């Protein structure tokens, strides 16, 4: 039993420069609980499972908050792009409605500003598109991860239920 405790202890290596995900520590906690409390009551096991589930829920909430913040940033970027497009249209109108006399220097400055704004709009549009795609990919990946974790958790519950039934049968005979 002490050798298995040492394996649990090696998993709990807290390294600030290379932090591990919470799931590593939760898994270690679960293994440690199994090793140190094999005769734990159902209530104690349920408390551990509730702790693990609350950590998973907390991670979901953090992801949801990050996703919402990203969506807000994307919306703000879209508004900024729209304003830039409107400003470009205003500049175009100014150029077209301006005096007909020769104002080459002013015209070239306005044209350069227009090109700069168009480049900025293109860059912001590309950034919005990339951010949208990244968010979609992360959401798909997160959904797949959560489904895998849910399946694994259900399998664990079924396995634990079978073990409990088996133990109850042994106790009753």
Secondary structure, DSSP 8 states (H G I E B T S, - for coil): -HHHHHHHHHHT---GGG---HHHHHHHHHHHHHHH-TT--HHHHHHHHHHHHHHHHHHHHHHHHHHHHHHHHHHHHHHHHHHHHHHHHHHHHHHHHS-SS--HHHHHHHHHHHHHHHHHHHHHHHHHHHHHHHHHHHHHHHHHHHHHHHHHHHHHHHHHHHHHHHHHHHHH-
